[in-house]
Amino acid sequence: QVQLVESGGGLVQPGGSLRLSCAASGRTFTIYSMGWYRQVAGNQRELVARLTLGGSADYVDSVKGRFTISRDNAKDTWYLQMDSLTFEDTATYYCNAVAYGPLTFWGQGTQVTVSS
């Protein structure tokens, strides 16, 4: 099993920045893909960014050029740097890990609110 703990959400003004962190524990050596999703109440959860072990990153079009996904292998942690935030980025953000199996794991979610 893999456990994921997120941190870093909060309230930010439009144009501001936040960095989300996702700390993994457990059988982290089985993870081959890590990412961030977000969900607004009443909508489906959508993929925001994904990073593979090989370093390949994908982003949803709406965040390209503003968000950056990265990882620190030594800490079993990955990050989502969010810059130039807009009202439309307001959501609950979930970190996600896919492990060999395949097995999918989710964090508990962290709220990001962009408001003036």
Backbone torsions as a table, in degrees:
resi	resn	phi	psi	omega
1	GLN	NA	157.0	177.4
2	VAL	-127.3	135.4	175.3
3	GLN	-112.2	139.0	-177.9
4	LEU	-124.3	131.4	178.5
5	VAL	-126.8	121.2	-179.0
6	GLU	-97.3	156.9	172.6
7	SER	-155.0	164.1	172.0
8	GLY	108.8	-3.8	178.3
9	GLY	-72.1	175.0	178.2
10	GLY	160.2	-164.2	-179.1
11	LEU	-103.9	131.7	-178.5
12	VAL	-143.6	150.4	178.0
13	GLN	-80.1	156.1	175.6
14	PRO	-54.8	137.9	-176.7
15	GLY	89.1	-9.2	-178.9
16	GLY	-83.2	-174.8	-176.1
17	SER	-132.3	152.5	171.7
18	LEU	-144.8	153.3	172.8
19	ARG	-124.2	121.5	175.4
20	LEU	-93.8	145.5	177.3
21	SER	-123.5	147.4	175.8
22	CYS	-133.6	111.0	179.9
23	ALA	-97.1	125.1	-179.0
24	ALA	-102.7	147.4	174.9
25	SER	-144.1	169.0	-177.0
26	GLY	93.5	-138.1	-176.9
27	ARG	-83.3	60.9	-175.6
28	THR	-67.1	-21.5	-179.5
29	PHE	-68.3	-11.9	179.6
30	THR	-90.2	-7.0	-177.2
31	ILE	-76.8	130.7	175.3
32	TYR	-122.0	-5.0	177.4
33	SER	-150.1	138.1	-179.2
34	MET	-135.8	147.9	-176.3
35	GLY	-162.2	-177.0	177.8
36	TRP	-130.6	134.9	174.4
37	TYR	-121.1	164.4	173.4
38	ARG	-141.5	156.1	-177.3
39	GLN	-145.7	132.3	172.4
40	VAL	-104.4	139.5	-177.3
41	ALA	-50.6	128.1	179.5
42	GLY	91.4	-8.8	179.6
43	ASN	-114.1	164.9	176.2
44	GLN	-74.7	153.0	174.9
45	ARG	-70.4	133.2	-178.3
46	GLU	-120.0	147.2	176.7
47	LEU	-72.1	131.0	176.9
48	VAL	-100.7	-49.3	-178.1
49	ALA	-156.0	149.9	179.8
50	ARG	-142.2	145.2	-178.7
51	LEU	-134.0	129.2	178.0
52	THR	-96.1	168.5	178.9
53	LEU	-59.7	-32.0	-180.0
54	GLY	-74.0	-6.2	177.4
55	GLY	96.6	1.9	179.1
56	SER	-76.8	130.8	-177.9
57	ALA	-119.5	140.3	175.2
58	ASP	-127.2	146.0	-179.3
59	TYR	-133.2	147.7	170.1
60	VAL	-68.0	147.4	-172.7
61	ASP	-56.3	-35.0	-173.5
62	SER	-68.7	-14.5	-178.9
63	VAL	-114.9	-3.3	-178.9
64	LYS	-58.9	133.6	-178.8
65	GLY	85.5	-10.0	-179.9
66	ARG	-116.7	-34.7	-178.0
67	PHE	-108.8	147.9	176.8
68	THR	-135.9	126.8	175.8
69	ILE	-98.3	139.7	179.5
70	SER	-151.1	171.1	-179.6
71	ARG	-144.1	155.3	172.9
72	ASP	-120.0	100.7	-175.3
73	ASN	-62.5	-34.7	-177.7
74	ALA	-64.8	-27.2	-178.4
75	LYS	-103.9	0.0	-175.1
76	ASP	50.3	45.9	-176.7
77	THR	-132.5	140.0	169.4
78	TRP	-125.6	160.3	-168.3
79	TYR	-130.4	157.4	169.7
80	LEU	-130.2	105.8	175.5
81	GLN	-85.1	121.1	-176.7
82	MET	-116.7	115.5	179.8
83	ASP	-116.4	162.6	178.1
84	SER	50.2	48.3	-176.2
85	LEU	-65.7	145.1	178.5
86	THR	-123.6	168.3	179.6
87	PHE	-56.0	-35.0	-176.7
88	GLU	-68.6	-11.0	178.0
89	ASP	-85.2	-6.7	178.2
90	THR	-63.1	123.8	-177.1
91	ALA	-177.1	172.3	167.1
92	THR	-91.5	127.1	-177.0
93	TYR	-103.5	133.7	-178.4
94	TYR	-121.4	133.1	170.6
95	CYS	-87.8	154.7	-170.1
96	ASN	-141.2	140.7	174.7
97	ALA	-133.3	137.3	174.6
98	VAL	-114.0	125.3	-177.6
99	ALA	-115.7	162.6	178.9
100	TYR	-58.2	135.1	-177.5
101	GLY	160.2	-59.8	-2.7
102	PRO	-86.1	149.1	177.4
103	LEU	-124.6	141.0	-179.6
104	THR	-115.8	134.8	-179.4
105	PHE	-126.6	148.5	-178.3
106	TRP	-128.7	146.6	169.2
107	GLY	-79.7	179.1	-174.9
108	GLN	-82.3	-13.4	-179.6
109	GLY	96.6	142.8	175.9
110	THR	-136.7	136.5	-174.8
111	GLN	-84.7	132.0	171.8
112	VAL	-118.2	121.7	179.7
113	THR	-122.6	122.4	177.6
114	VAL	-105.8	115.3	-174.9
115	SER	-153.0	146.1	176.4
116	SER	-95.6	NA	NA
